[in-house]
């Protein structure tokens, strides 16, 4: 209802959804024949090691970042049970923390996350000046994944909005075909870390309700 801006999307819904939307998008850009579209690589996609768009020296090695992302995403997704919430880890909050810790211990994940954080804070504005649009978008998405396990003070909401708007502007789906930047894989891992693995079913009883607690204890229920 009402009028919406063209970039107002419900990415949070996809992050919590049990549907493998991001895996399907990753397969699409990976296997779709790039020659059919007849697109040329944008100038903002140079992605030269230690160079920005103007050819000036830059501390970021974009090809290394791409390789580290590919390695870390493949390693995280290949380990069976890596994203499960395990009872032996303790209370629910500890299970979420343990799941994030397991993911960060996979090959190259921590290094890729550190690189992404540095690129994120370096290019908070004029992101195209980095000379590697898919690298910057991947950095923004990876920063979102970092906060997917702990949503404090609404920061996850801000990172999700910034990452998604930037991806629409700088990395349209058609341009990602054939470039093998695992942006949708990163989003898929973000969804695995964010949502509960057991989807809610209508009529299913989950946990203890406030009414049940109030029946055994003197608990004031807000009106």
N, C-alpha and C positions, 0 to 999 in steps of 0.2 A: 504493500500500500504506500501511496505517496510517491514523490519524485526522488530518485536516487542518483547519486553521482556515478559516472561510468566506471569508477575504480572502487566503488563500495561493494565489496564481496564478503562472503561468509566463509573465509578460509578456516576459521575456528571450527566450523561444522565439519569440514573435511578432515581436519586434524583429529577430531574425536570419532569420526565415522569408522565403522568396521569394513567399509568398502575399500578395496585396494586401488583407489583412484590414482594415487601418485605412482604406483608400480606400473599401472597401465600406461600412464603418460610417459614414463621412462622407457618402456618397451617401444612406444610409438616413435619417439624421437631417435631411438637407437637403431631401429630396423626399417624405418620408412626410407625409401630410396630418395636421397637428397637431390638427385638430378632432375626429378619430376617437377620440382617446384621452380627450378631455374633462378634461384636467388643468389645474389652475390654477398660475400661476407662484408658486413658493415665495417667502416673504418674504426669504430669504437671497439672492435673485436680483435685488435692486433695481438694482444696478449704476448708481447715480447718480454722476455726475462729482464727484469730490472730496468724497464723503460715505461714511461707514461705515454699518453697520447701524443704529446709534443716531441717524443724522443729523448726526453730528459731523464737523468738518473733517478731511479726509484728503488726503494728497499725490497720490493716484493717480486718474488720469482713465480710468475703466474703458471708456467708449465709445471713447476714442482708442485704447486698447490693443486692443480688439476690431477696430477698423478697420485698425490697423497689422498685426495678425496676419493678417487676411484678405489684405491687400496683399502682405505678405512671403511668405506661403505660396504664393499664386498666382504671384508672380514667380519664386520658387525652382523651382517645379514646371514652369513654362512654358519654361524655358531648356533647349534640347536638349543633352544630354551633361553637364549640370551635376553629376550625381552619378557620372559615370564616373571610374574610376581610370586616369589618362592616363600612358602610358609616358614622355612628354616631361617630366613633373614630377620624374623621378628615381627613387630607390629606393622601395620600397613604403610605408615610413613617411612619406616626403615626399609621396607621392601622396594618402595619407589626409589629411594636413595641407592640401594644396592644395585638395582637395575641400571640406573644411570652410570654407576661406577663400573659395572661390567662392560658397558658399551665403551666407556672412555679408555678401558684397558686394552681394547682391540688395536691391532697394528695401525699405526700412523694417525689414529683418531685424535689423540691429545694434541699432536703437533699441528694437524690440520685445523683444529679448533682454535689454537693459539694464533696461527696465521690469520684465520678469519677474523678474530677479534681485533687484531692490529689493523687489518685493512678496513674493517668496519669503522673504527674510530678515526682513522686517517681520512676517510672519504665520507664524511657525514653530509657533505654538500658537493655539487658538481661531480657526481660519481663517474660520469663519462670521461673525465680527465684522467682517470686511471689507465685508460687505453685497453681495458679488458672488461667489457660489460658482463660477460658470463661469470668471470671471476669475482667481480664485485657483488653480483646478485647471489652467487654461491656463498660468499662471505656473510652477507646479510642473513641468508637462510640458516647458515651454520650458527650464527649468533642466536638466532631464534631457538635452535635445537638446544643450545647451551642452557637456555632458561626454561625449556619445556619440562624439566624435572622439578623446577622450583619457581612457581609463579608468585613473585613477591612484589607488592606495591603496584601490580598491574603492568609490570615491565614486559611480560610475555605478550600481552595484547598490543603494546606499542611496537615491539619487534615484528610481530606477525603482520601488522598493517604496513609497516615500512618495507618489509621484505616483499610482500605481495605487490604493492604499488610499484616498486622498483622493477620487479620482474616483468610486469606488464609493459612498462615503458622501455626497458633496455633489452629484454630477452623474450621477444614474442615466440610463441611455440614454433612457428614455421622456421625461425632462424636457428633454433636449437637442433634441428634435424641434422644429423651427421657430425656434430661437433663434440659429442661424447663428454660434455660437462654433466656430471651426475646430480644436477640440481633437484630433479624429482626424486632421486634416491634419498637425498638428504631430507626432503620433505616427508618421504615415507618413514624414515627413521624417527623424525620428529613426531609423526602421528603415532608410532608404536610406543614412544616414550610418554606421550601425552595422555592417551586415552586408556581406559580400563580394558583389559583384554577380554572380559566377559561382557558382551553387550546386554543391555537391559531388555527383558521380555515382558510384554504386558501381563499383569497379574502376578509377576514374580516378586517374592518378598526378599528385599535386600537389607540385611543388617537389622538393627533395632530402631524402631521409630520413637519419636518423642513421646507419643501417647503411651507406648509400652513402658518406657522409662518412668513416666509420670504415674503409672498405675502402681509401681513398686516403691517409688521415692517421691518426696515432696518437691516436685519440680514445677516452676512457674512457666507455663506455656504462653508465649506472646500472642496477643490477639491478632 
